[in-house]
Every structure is written in structure tokens, then in C-alpha cells.
Amino acid sequence: MKNIILIAPPAAGKGTQADMLCYKYNLVHISIGDLLREEIKKGSEIGHYLESQMKSGKLVKDKIIIDLLHNRLNENDCKKGFILDGFPRNLNQAEQLDKMNIKIDYVFYLDVEKEVLINRITGRVVCSSCGTVYNNLIETLKSKQENICDKCNSELIKRIDDNIETFENRYETYINETQPIIDFYRNKGILYDIKQLEKQEVFEEIVKILGDI
Ligand code: AMP
């Protein structure tokens, strides 16, 4: 059983890598963004707050995120090992995770330049049902049928925060709040820098490090 964290700027492809790695290693994919989007769909009171934070590219309050994660990690399937996609996003969250006494084995930092991210944001679409990510502007990441998910045939939609204005705020939040956790994990000796760009190359680089876990 191994527990893994993926750190990356917005639109770097952490969700896609998490899916591929979970499939290969039979791990559980925990996407905090997806958990928040599910909460928004329910139309609850807290959903309005979550939606406004997401739309403005700001982080959701730590207490809400920690509770959400804590509940998810207590579910039985997580015992087989998990990949955290989108957590931690700041130092306080990293410290709170330490306090949960859950061993993290590997942290992968996907280093992607801002210009590349902006190009990816423009074409990104996601499945409204299963969350699979596609990109209309990148040949290898297009769905087979326009606007239809290859996996479940549902409609592909644009995320509420995938636009240039929100991206600028998300990127700034990432630089100011999330980047400090890179050194936090580097100092623990469990951080691996992944400098590849293409989806398949990133995946292979990570698999080379993980081996047959
Ligand atoms: P993502 O799907 O990971 O790109 O996350 C989308 C948005 O959800 C972020 O821009 C934040 O508004 C919120 N979010 C996701 N993960 C976290 C987190 N760990 N802490 C606070 N807010 C988060």
C-alpha cells in the first residue's frame, strides 16, 4: 500500500496522471476539486460559497477541506493506497495532514510553465458525468467524438473556473500559497521533480520511480 501526493500548477494535468496511475497500481483517486464540485451540484448552502471561491480562483477554507478529506480517508477503499490530487494546497493543510498520522510515501511535483498552462486551459473540457479530462486543442487529448466522453458517452463541458481571468488568480494563488509545500516535502526527502511535458512521458517518468509498488 502506497500513498501519493501530486503537486502541480492549475491545468498541469494532475487529474489525468492520477487516473492513469490509479488504474495501473489499483489506488484510489482523491480529487478535492471533484469532491467540491459534487457538493456544488447538490445545491446546498455551502455549495454557493464553494462555487464563488472556485469562480474567483481562491482557495476554500482549510477547515472545510480538512473535514472533507478526513471523511474520505476514513472510507474503507483508501486502505489500499491513494493518490491525493489537489491537496495539500498550502502549508497549513500539509501540516494538518501530518497530524492525521497517515504516511505519505511519494510526492510528485509536475513542473509546467505558465505559457503552456494557458494554452491547456483554453481547450480543456471535462466529462459532466465521470470527470474524464479532454483537450479540444491538443490532438492526442481530444475525445473521439466531438463533445462526447469516450468512456461513458456523456456530454463534455467546460469547468466554471477554466477561463483566462480565473486562471490568472488560480496561478497567483498557486505561487503564493501552494509552492511553499514543495520545500516542505523536499525537506522530508520524499519529493520527486517531474519535468516532462507530454502526458505519456510524465506517466512513464513517475512509473520509473514507483517501480512495482
Ligand atoms: P482543482 O480541481 O484541483 O483545480 O481545484 C479547483 C478549485 O477547488 C481550486 O481552484 C480551489 O478553489 C478549490 N480547491 C481544490 N482543492 C483545494 C484545497 N486543497 N484547498 C482549498 N481549495 C481547494
Boltz pocket constraint, residues with backbone or C-beta under 6 A from the ligand:
constraints:
  - pocket:
      binder: B
      contacts: [[A, 10], [A, 11], [A, 32], [A, 33], [A, 34], [A, 36], [A, 50], [A, 53], [A, 54], [A, 57], [A, 58], [A, 59], [A, 60], [A, 61], [A, 65], [A, 85], [A, 86], [A, 87], [A, 88], [A, 89], [A, 93], [A, 161], [A, 170]]
      max_distance: 6.0
